[in-house]
Amino acid sequence: MGILKFILRRLALGILTLLVVSIVVFALTQALGDPVRAILGREAQPDSIAAKRIELGLDRPLVVQYWDWLTGLVTGDPGRSFTNGIPVLEVLGDRVWNSLFLMAISSLVSIPVSIAVGAMAAARRDRAFDSASSASSLVLASMPEFVIGLLLLVLLSTNVWEIFPGVVRIRPGENPWVSPKALVLPVLTLTLGVVPYVSRVMRASMIEVLESDYIEMARLKGLAERTVIWRHALPNAIGPTLQVIAINIAYLAGGVIVVENLFNYPGIGGALRDAVTDVNVPVVQFIAMLISGIYVLVNLLADVGTILVTPRLRTRLT
């Protein structure tokens, strides 16, 4: 029952956080510029501007605009695109799915790799693998994802080694997995952006667990070192790492925008770029709230997961 109360409390806090974020997003999008001027041009006549503002609902007070947008967002209707009048969900439907798929694949690759690298580095502390992985993680952590992506493009998609295509071509209505070879570079870029942080935290947590008394007792019982590491040490070391995993998965929601633009991947990155250029406020607002929602959801799952895998915390809540 204590865990259920904790989940409900965290869920309420997450909803409150999204409410505050919605106010900030709405306020900031007002600073993008005048969407009517962007649509009609600077030489538009005052009568045309006034009529367009009434058509888009921009003649109403900002409080009324915010409330209508928020209630529509909650009920699944985030409004219509200012540029073509099509509902936002129809404009972004395929793009949202493509971005979520790219995030999911990158997470499925990066998380197990990060945990394995961190655990192996801790088990081989101060040896060659540990030194090499630590040096590599420092180098990768110092580079933004667009730099990593450019290096991969030069190495794996040009005359150096022309192995993978440098541009992702997915037609409207096609599923993103129709061209798996083209997804390699975007997924690899996001993976290399996540692995350094998670693996280093996993290494530190694993070293602490390996130095604990119960691990020493397991070794004294004659258990194989592989069994000690993967069956006894790893489950207890993964708890503190879940928070870092959550932060980095949430990072993917923002980093995917840069990577999509780099590889011409048809996701929310290109849609956000075009929406900001066209002052298409409803599209910008929806993408911002989508990314915020992913942040809140991932952190909620990480908090619950940390409690479930940590006996001390689980006992405290029961």
Number of C-alpha atoms within 10 A of each C-alpha: 8 12 17 12 11 15 16 12 12 18 15 12 14 18 15 12 14 17 14 11 16 21 13 11 17 21 13 11 17 13 10 15 15 15 20 23 16 15 17 13 11 10 7 12 10 9 9 12 17 13 13 18 17 12 11 15 12 16 13 11 9 13 9 12 14 15 12 14 20 19 12 13 16 9 9 10 15 20 21 19 21 22 16 11 11 12 17 20 18 11 16 19 14 20 22 19 16 22 22 18 16 24 23 15 16 24 21 12 16 26 20 14 17 24 24 17 23 28 28 20 26 25 20 14 14 12 11 11 16 20 14 12 18 19 13 12 20 13 11 18 16 11 13 13 23 19 14 18 25 18 13 19 24 14 15 17 18 14 9 10 12 13 13 17 17 23 18 21 17 18 11 10 9 12 13 24 13 12 13 9 12 20 23 15 24 26 22 18 24 29 23 20 26 28 25 25 21 27 30 23 23 30 27 17 22 27 20 13 22 20 11 11 10 13 16 13 12 16 14 9 9 9 11 10 12 11 13 18 20 14 11 16 25 20 14 17 25 23 21 19 22 23 21 19 27 21 17 24 24 21 18 27 21 17 20 25 19 19 24 22 18 21 21 17 26 22 26 26 25 17 21 21 14 14 20 15 12 19 24 26 24 20 27 24 21 21 19 18 19 13 16 19 19 18 22 20 16 17 22 19 15 21 17 17 15 19 19 15 17 16 12 10 13 15 12 10 13 9
